[in-house]
Structure formats: C-alpha cells, structure tokens
Amino acid sequence: MSTTGQSLDNVEQTGIILVDHGSRLAAANDMLSEVAERFRRRSGYKIVEPAHMELAQPSIPQAFEACVRQGARRVIVHPYFLSPGRHSTTDIPRMVSEAAAAYPAVVCNVTQPLGLDDEISRIILNRIHGCERNDYTCDLCAPRGGCLVKPLAAANVSTGA
C-alpha cells in the first residue's frame, strides 16, 4: 500500500481518520491507535488519526481538529467496520459532517467500510493457519492458557449442554 501516483502536496495535506465504534475496554481502543500508526507507516500519509464513535476518546471532532491543526486541507474518514450498517452509512457520515462544519475550507469525504475484499479472506485464512500452527494457542488465547473455546466445549460436554 502506498500513495504512488498522488502528488506530495496531496499526501501531506490529506488527513486520514480511522473510526471504530469505541469500547469501554482500553485495550480495544488502543488497538485502533496501533492500526492508525501502522497505516501511517505503510501508506505514506503523514496525517493519520484514530477516532471512536462513542465511549472513548479521541472523538471524531477531536480527530478532525487534530488533522486540521497538522495542515490537512482534505480529510478522508474511513469507518473501520466490516459491514455497511447504520453506524458506517448514517451515524459516522452525520458526525463527520457536524465536525467538518467548523472547517468550511476543508474538503471532507467518508469511505465505505472494509466490506467485501479478497484481502479480508487472506487475513481470515492467515488467522486459521496461525491457530493450526500454534496448536490453537494464539496471542489472544495464550495468556489464558490456551484456546478460549476448549474450556467452554469441555464444560458443555460435562453438563450435557
């Protein structure tokens, strides 16, 4: 992924905001910050900010303001959601429009969510192969002593559920 074909001004004056739902769990919110940082490193965009729709900071208006403060003349918002639902098709565009109203000289767009893409299939396959290679003990399950499903399945068998 790179910004090949885009002018340097375009890349340096475009802010990208990645928006997720937001969570009460700090680790979930921290993950979006890491996604934004990885995207910044791979994409070539200089201005990349995470934002949460609700429940956590930074909010969409805070991320929008951070982009403008860094020199963005265009802000592109990507709903970091799998499917086009109410949040990605209605709520986020409305919230972005409200945030953008404070900066009438800034062009603003909202992309589609992740949706259908062969790259997502590749990622799913990598996760499956990772479970197989690591005897079903991934980074999520390892701190808990193994696959989260195994103890649940054993409990269901013993209770007849």
N, C-alpha and C positions, 0 to 999 in steps of 0.2 A: 504494500500500500504506500503510495507516495502521491505527491501533488504534481507529478510530471504533467507538463502542458499548461500549468497555471502560472501566471506572472508572479514574480516575487512580491509585488505590491498586494496582489490578491491574497496570497498566503499570509503575509504579515498584517494585513488589515481585515482579515476574516477571523471572527471569534467562533469557536465551536462550543456548544453546550450539550453535554450528555445528561439526560434527565431520566432518573428512575422514580419509582414510587416514593421511596423513603421508608425507613423502618425504625422501630424502637430499639433494634439491636445495632450497636455501634459497629460491629464487625461487618454487617451488611452494608452500612453506609460507607465504611472505609473502603470496601471493595470497589465502589463506583469511583472513588478518588484514584485508586490504583488503575482502573480501566482508563480513566481520563489521562493519567500520566503515561501509560503505555501507548495510548492512541497518539498523544503529543509526540512521543519519541519516534513512532513509526510513520506518522502521516506527514510530518514537515510543517504542520500548522503550529504557530508559535503561541496562539491564544486558545487554550482549551480549558474549560471549566466544568466541574461536575455540579449538578443541581438535583435537589429532591423535590418532588411534587408536594409532599407534605411530611410531617412527622420528624423532620431533621433539617439541619442547615448544611450547606447554603441552599436557600430557596431559589426559585427561578429568577425573581427580581434581583437578588443578590449576585447571582452568577452573571446575569445580563449586565449589571452595573460594572462588575469586575472586567468583563470583556471590553466595554466601552472605555473604562479607565486605562486599559492597556493599549488602546488605539484602534479598536475594531470599528470599521465602518459598515461591516456586514456581520450579522450574527446568524449562524445556522444552528438550529436546535434539533438534536436527534433524540427521540424518545427511545430509551434503552429498555424496550419492551419486546416480547416475542411477537405478539399478535396485535392487529389493529382493533382495539377495543375503545371503549368510551374515553379512557384516560388519554390514549395516544391520538385519537381522532377529534376529540372535543375539548377535554379539560386542559391538556397541555397547550394546544393552539390558543385557547382563550387566555390562559395565564401568561403565555409569551406575548400575546397582543397587548395585554394590560401592562406588562413590564416594558415593552417596546414603546409604548405611548409617551414615556418620559424622554425618549431619544428619537425625535421625528426625523433626524438626518441619517439615522442608521437603518439600513435595509435589513429585513429580517425574514427568515424562512424556517419552516418546520419540515423535517423529512418524514418519510414513512418509518414505522418501527422495523425491527430486524426482519420479521416476516419470513417468507419462503426464500431460501437461498441454499444452494448446494454446499456452501461453506459451513452452514449450520449442521448439515448431515455429516460432514467431515469431522466436525468437533464432537458430535454425539458418538461417532464411531471411535474417535480417539479416547473418549471417556470410557467406553465399553472395553476397548482393548487395554486401557490402563487398569481397570478393575481385574481383568483376566490375568494380566502380567503380574500384578501385585497381590495375588490371592485374595482379591476382593477387599483389600485394605487400602483405601485411597487417603489423600490428605484430610478429607472430611472425617473419615471413619477411624483413622489410625489413633488419634488422641482418645478415642472412646474404646479402644481395644479391638477394633475390627468393624466389619460391615454392620451398619445400623439395622439392617433387615434381619440378619441371622438371629439375634436375640428375640425379636418380635415373632419371627416364624416359629422358633422353638417354643415360645410361650403359647402361641396359638395351638400348636400340636398338643402340648401337655394339657391345655384346658379344653380341647376339642372345638375350639372356635374356628 
